[in-house]
Amino acid sequence: MIDVLCIGIGCIDILAAGFEKEDFLKTEKETYRINQVKLEIGGDAANEAVILSKLENRVKIICAAGNDTFGDILKERLFENKVDISGIKTYKDANTSVAMVLISKNGERSFVSPRTNLMIPYTLEKKDILPAKVVSLASIGSVPFRNSDSITLAAKTAKQQGSIVCADIICSDWLDSIEKIKEALPYIDFIFPNMEEAQKLIKNKEIEKIWNAFLESGVKNVVIKTGKDGCILKNRKEMYLSEGRKNIPVMDTTGAGDNFAAGFISALIEGKDPKECCDYANLVAAISVTEVGATKGVKSKKQVEEYLGAKLLEEPSTDP
């Protein structure tokens, strides 16, 4: 049995570091100079899969690609990172998803994507959901999870096979309310919305009402990501605040949430309790922002373990 089955988006990121929107709009020059341009793999499932593999897990990915150069690069980079790519669905008349990521000097980013990213005919079948210790639905709200049926199919099938089911969220024009995904939520063990996404889905900014809405809908554990502040875990038994790591040189926040999910899942596979998983996830996410590119900061499990005692990243707190 594989450790993790990652289902979601695989794409190519064209990273433009040093892009300042205000300076760009003010310039009268024909050419606007930035610090760096890099081509890397991206997409939530691909990012998660690579980081999970670097953390010494056996990972298989299910994502979509076109029969084009970008598709070839995506597969090559995943294969180089020891990810099982046999589940990638290749569509000959479609384009591999691409995103231009404009990164400012403080590491924040904006995305520019072609409409063709949403046109790839990417669907799931029950046979795609293979047995695994953990099945990660990396992109609820985006392809292939842009309807309740596909989300429920994946989560329910995984639970019936004995997998732990984790899910991350992308709020979209389709996913704007928790009601859209209520049928699938009882099959999800851990869900990872960020604060903004959680508030949008619940239509409320009160944290207690947010986590209660998820728990009452059947989710076993709600882990709300709060960016540099860390995360909040809530289940029926306990609430835990895991503070974010401090004094981090932020180069690029692209994929930080995907790194968080990968760190959490990796700790879960090792048998750590949910609190320890939160702390480990925060550490992995913190390391991820120190380099440009979603999968470049984290190098290996050994590196992450060495960071546990590094002065750069302070120890997180325990219960609030």
GIVENRA-V381849 format. One record per residue. N is the residue number from 1. RES is the residue in one letter. PHI is phi in radians with two decimals (* if undefined). PSI is psi in whole degrees, 0 to 359 (NA if undefined). Layout:
n=<N;N>
res=<RES;RES>
phi=<PHI;PHI>
psi=<PSI;PSI>
This chain:
n=<1;2;3;4;5;6;7;8;9;10;11;12;13;14;15;16;17;18;19;20;21;22;23;24;25;26;27;28;29;30;31;32;33;34;35;36;37;38;39;40;41;42;43;44;45;46;47;48;49;50;51;52;53;54;55;56;57;58;59;60;61;62;63;64;65;66;67;68;69;70;71;72;73;74;75;76;77;78;79;80;81;82;83;84;85;86;87;88;89;90;91;92;93;94;95;96;97;98;99;100;101;102;103;104;105;106;107;108;109;110;111;112;113;114;115;116;117;118;119;120;121;122;123;124;125;126;127;128;129;130;131;132;133;134;135;136;137;138;139;140;141;142;143;144;145;146;147;148;149;150;151;152;153;154;155;156;157;158;159;160;161;162;163;164;165;166;167;168;169;170;171;172;173;174;175;176;177;178;179;180;181;182;183;184;185;186;187;188;189;190;191;192;193;194;195;196;197;198;199;200;201;202;203;204;205;206;207;208;209;210;211;212;213;214;215;216;217;218;219;220;221;222;223;224;225;226;227;228;229;230;231;232;233;234;235;236;237;238;239;240;241;242;243;244;245;246;247;248;249;250;251;252;253;254;255;256;257;258;259;260;261;262;263;264;265;266;267;268;269;270;271;272;273;274;275;276;277;278;279;280;281;282;283;284;285;286;287;288;289;290;291;292;293;294;295;296;297;298;299;300;301;302;303;304;305;306;307;308;309;310;311;312;313;314;315;316;317;318;319;320>
res=<M;I;D;V;L;C;I;G;I;G;C;I;D;I;L;A;A;G;F;E;K;E;D;F;L;K;T;E;K;E;T;Y;R;I;N;Q;V;K;L;E;I;G;G;D;A;A;N;E;A;V;I;L;S;K;L;E;N;R;V;K;I;I;C;A;A;G;N;D;T;F;G;D;I;L;K;E;R;L;F;E;N;K;V;D;I;S;G;I;K;T;Y;K;D;A;N;T;S;V;A;M;V;L;I;S;K;N;G;E;R;S;F;V;S;P;R;T;N;L;M;I;P;Y;T;L;E;K;K;D;I;L;P;A;K;V;V;S;L;A;S;I;G;S;V;P;F;R;N;S;D;S;I;T;L;A;A;K;T;A;K;Q;Q;G;S;I;V;C;A;D;I;I;C;S;D;W;L;D;S;I;E;K;I;K;E;A;L;P;Y;I;D;F;I;F;P;N;M;E;E;A;Q;K;L;I;K;N;K;E;I;E;K;I;W;N;A;F;L;E;S;G;V;K;N;V;V;I;K;T;G;K;D;G;C;I;L;K;N;R;K;E;M;Y;L;S;E;G;R;K;N;I;P;V;M;D;T;T;G;A;G;D;N;F;A;A;G;F;I;S;A;L;I;E;G;K;D;P;K;E;C;C;D;Y;A;N;L;V;A;A;I;S;V;T;E;V;G;A;T;K;G;V;K;S;K;K;Q;V;E;E;Y;L;G;A;K;L;L;E;E;P;S;T;D;P>
phi=<*;-1.27;-1.32;-2.39;-1.89;-1.73;-2.12;2.85;-1.84;-2.13;-2.62;-1.93;-1.76;-1.78;-1.65;-1.98;-1.55;1.63;-1.60;-1.97;-1.00;-1.13;-1.12;-1.09;-1.21;-1.48;-1.15;-1.89;-1.38;-1.23;-2.04;-1.81;-1.58;-2.15;-1.35;-2.85;-2.22;-2.30;-1.96;-2.38;-1.31;-2.68;1.64;-1.01;-1.16;-1.15;-1.07;-1.01;-1.06;-1.12;-1.14;-1.06;-1.15;-1.10;-1.56;1.23;-1.93;-1.53;-2.21;-2.13;-1.99;-2.08;-2.63;-2.05;-2.57;-1.58;-1.51;-2.53;-1.08;-1.10;-1.12;-1.11;-1.13;-1.00;-1.14;-1.09;-1.18;-1.14;-1.09;-1.05;-1.64;1.10;-1.69;-1.23;-1.79;-1.18;-1.61;-1.22;-1.65;-1.82;-1.98;-1.19;-1.79;-2.09;-1.74;-1.10;-1.08;-2.35;-2.38;-1.59;-1.94;-1.66;-1.90;-1.48;-1.15;-1.62;1.58;-1.28;-2.44;-2.20;-2.01;-2.17;-2.29;-1.29;-1.09;-1.11;-1.03;-1.63;-1.76;-1.19;-1.39;-1.70;-2.28;-1.92;-2.13;-1.01;-1.16;-1.24;-1.50;-1.41;-1.04;-2.74;-1.06;-2.32;-1.92;-1.87;-1.56;-1.41;-2.55;-1.03;1.98;-2.24;-1.04;-1.58;-1.87;-1.87;-2.70;-1.09;-1.08;-1.21;-1.16;-1.13;-0.99;-1.17;-1.16;-1.14;-1.07;-1.07;-1.13;-1.10;-1.59;1.57;-1.44;-1.37;-1.90;-1.99;-2.56;-1.91;-2.21;-2.19;-1.15;-2.56;-1.08;-1.48;-1.55;-2.22;-2.76;-1.09;-1.05;-1.18;-2.14;-1.06;-1.11;-1.53;-1.04;-1.10;-1.65;-1.79;-1.50;-2.38;-2.13;-2.12;-1.33;-1.46;-1.05;-1.09;-1.13;-1.09;-1.11;-1.18;-1.22;-1.58;1.09;-2.75;-1.82;-1.41;-1.05;-1.13;-1.21;-1.16;-1.23;-1.14;-1.11;-1.18;-1.12;-1.17;-1.48;1.98;-1.13;-1.36;-2.43;-1.88;-2.10;-1.65;-1.35;-2.11;1.09;-1.15;-1.44;1.93;-2.77;-2.17;-1.81;-2.48;-2.39;-1.20;-1.78;-2.71;-2.21;-2.47;-1.81;-1.85;-1.29;-1.22;-1.31;-1.83;0.97;-1.75;-1.31;-1.46;-1.81;-2.88;-1.61;-1.01;1.36;-1.06;-1.14;-1.18;-1.12;-1.02;-1.04;-1.10;-1.10;-1.09;-1.11;-1.08;-1.16;-1.09;-1.11;-1.33;1.57;-1.25;-1.36;-0.96;-1.12;-1.10;-1.10;-1.08;-1.10;-1.18;-1.07;-1.08;-1.13;-1.08;-1.09;-1.10;-1.11;-1.11;-1.48;-1.45;-2.39;-1.38;1.99;-1.11;-2.02;-1.67;-1.18;-1.42;-1.76;-2.90;-1.12;-1.06;-1.06;-1.08;-1.12;-1.18;-1.18;-1.00;-1.89;-1.33;-1.22;-1.04;-2.02;-1.22;-1.15;-1.31;-1.41;-1.76;-1.10;-1.24>
psi=<136;160;311;135;114;124;127;229;135;131;181;127;128;106;123;98;137;22;118;115;314;318;320;317;333;334;143;3;153;328;128;120;137;177;322;145;128;150;120;162;155;194;142;313;318;316;312;313;315;314;319;321;318;333;17;41;152;117;138;142;142;115;183;150;156;166;69;180;317;324;320;318;317;311;319;316;320;316;318;331;18;35;135;114;11;344;2;131;119;126;116;334;17;163;138;139;140;144;132;124;113;113;124;175;338;8;352;156;157;150;141;118;144;151;337;342;329;0;355;132;65;111;161;151;159;325;342;335;86;154;136;157;318;134;123;116;96;348;52;122;342;177;139;16;58;20;157;324;316;323;313;319;310;312;315;315;317;315;320;334;2;12;152;133;121;151;136;164;141;106;138;183;333;311;94;7;146;336;332;337;12;327;328;337;325;344;1;127;319;128;141;61;152;172;316;317;317;316;322;318;323;344;39;148;357;122;321;321;328;306;329;324;319;313;319;339;356;351;138;319;130;124;105;116;133;35;227;345;349;232;164;126;135;131;191;340;330;163;139;131;117;112;147;158;146;169;45;127;102;118;324;123;4;127;9;320;324;321;321;310;317;318;317;312;319;317;324;317;327;356;12;153;166;325;313;325;320;314;318;320;318;321;313;317;320;316;325;331;359;354;160;126;135;333;16;331;313;123;319;168;321;318;315;318;324;326;339;329;7;146;335;323;109;156;140;163;173;222;144;NA>
